[in-house]
Structures are given as C-alpha cells and as structure tokens.
Amino acid sequence: MTTIEYSDFEKVELRVGQITSVEDFPEARKPAYKLTIDFGPDIGTKRSSAQITELYSKEDLQDRRIVAVVNFPTKQIGPFMSECLTTGATNDDGFVRLLGFDSDDIPLGSKIF
C-alpha cells in the first residue's frame, strides 16, 4: 500500500449521487451498464459506465444513492464518454458491490470526507 498525504485525498471529490437512468451497454468488452447520475444542482448530472451487471438489475439501480468521484477527467470507454467514477468494492466472488446509502436524508452532491 502506498501512503499519500491528506492533501492528496482532499483533491478527490467523492460525492453522493442518485441514479436516474440505467441503460444496457452492449458495446462494452465486459458486461456493463451506462448510468446517468444526479449530483444535485451544484454539480448536475453526469454519466458513468459500471461493470455491475452480475449483482444488479436495471430495476435495482433505479433511484439508488451511490458514491462517485466527480472530478476525474472524462474517459472514453468504447463509444461512451464516462464523466465520473462510480465506486464499489468486490465481494468474495469478485463481483462489484456499489458503495452508497440506504437513506434519502443525505442531500445529492454531499461531499464524502
């Protein structure tokens, strides 16, 4: 593990968002969804690609609150431009489980510290 300074961590904008749209992403090399995520009025809406089809259906993801990095540069993934990085952790089977909240009382766009 590489140690970083706290000032490095402060540069990463981890924010609370809510998934508003989920689309299949058949052009992706590995099964994935295209997500549209609302980060509230200050940040707005961003799009992300996420390889989470093993554990989540499109219906499971609709309106789910998640954590994403919103200040990475845009990244091209096949024909899709990903504007943020949706965060998750792998389970024992190697599938990604999203980081998020089970409550709606945290405003969209809230910063994770």
C-alpha positions in Angstrom: 0.0 0.0 0.0 1.2 3.5 -0.9 0.9 6.2 1.7 -0.4 9.6 0.5 -0.7 12.9 2.1 -4.1 14.1 3.4 -3.9 17.0 0.9 -3.9 14.4 -1.9 -7.1 12.9 -0.6 -8.7 16.3 -0.3 -8.3 16.7 -4.1 -10.6 13.7 -4.7 -14.3 14.8 -5.0 -16.3 11.9 -3.7 -19.9 12.9 -3.9 -23.4 11.4 -3.2 -25.5 10.9 -6.3 -28.7 9.3 -7.3 -29.0 7.0 -10.4 -31.8 8.4 -12.6 -31.3 6.2 -15.7 -29.8 2.8 -16.4 -29.1 1.6 -20.0 -27.5 -1.6 -21.3 -24.0 -1.1 -22.7 -23.7 -3.9 -25.3 -20.5 -2.4 -26.9 -18.5 -2.8 -23.6 -15.9 -5.5 -23.5 -17.2 -6.8 -20.2 -20.9 -6.6 -19.3 -21.8 -3.1 -18.1 -24.4 -0.5 -17.7 -24.5 3.1 -18.7 -25.6 5.1 -15.7 -27.0 8.7 -15.5 -26.4 10.1 -12.0 -27.9 13.3 -10.5 -25.4 15.0 -8.1 -27.8 17.9 -7.3 -28.0 21.5 -8.5 -24.3 22.5 -7.9 -22.8 19.6 -9.9 -25.7 18.5 -12.1 -26.0 15.2 -14.0 -23.0 13.0 -15.0 -22.8 9.7 -16.8 -20.7 6.6 -15.8 -20.1 3.1 -17.1 -20.2 0.4 -14.4 -19.4 -3.3 -14.6 -22.1 -4.3 -12.1 -24.5 -6.5 -14.1 -23.7 -9.6 -12.0 -25.3 -8.3 -8.8 -27.7 -5.6 -10.0 -30.6 -5.5 -12.4 -31.5 -2.2 -14.1 -34.6 -2.0 -11.7 -32.3 -2.5 -8.7 -30.2 0.5 -9.7 -33.0 3.0 -10.5 -33.1 5.8 -7.9 -30.3 4.2 -5.8 -28.0 6.6 -4.0 -24.3 5.9 -4.7 -20.8 7.4 -4.1 -18.8 8.6 -7.1 -15.7 10.5 -7.9 -16.8 13.6 -9.9 -13.6 15.4 -10.6 -11.6 12.8 -12.7 -11.2 13.7 -16.4 -13.7 12.3 -18.8 -12.7 8.8 -20.0 -13.8 7.2 -23.3 -15.0 3.6 -22.9 -15.7 2.3 -26.3 -18.3 4.7 -27.9 -19.3 6.1 -24.4 -17.8 9.0 -22.5 -17.7 8.4 -18.8 -17.8 11.6 -16.7 -17.4 10.2 -13.2 -16.2 7.0 -11.5 -18.9 5.1 -9.6 -17.3 3.5 -6.6 -17.7 -0.1 -5.3 -15.9 -3.0 -3.6 -15.5 -6.6 -4.7 -17.2 -9.4 -2.8 -15.8 -12.9 -2.3 -16.9 -13.9 -5.8 -15.0 -10.9 -7.4 -18.2 -9.0 -8.3 -18.6 -5.3 -7.6 -21.0 -4.2 -4.8 -21.7 -0.4 -5.0 -20.9 2.0 -2.2 -23.9 4.0 -1.3 -26.6 4.9 1.2 -29.8 3.2 2.4 -31.3 6.6 3.4 -32.6 9.6 1.4 -31.7 12.1 4.1 -28.2 12.9 2.7 -28.5 15.6 0.0 -27.4 14.9 -3.5 -23.9 16.3 -4.1 -22.9 15.9 -0.5 -19.1 15.6 -0.2 -17.7 12.4 1.4 -14.9 13.2 3.9 
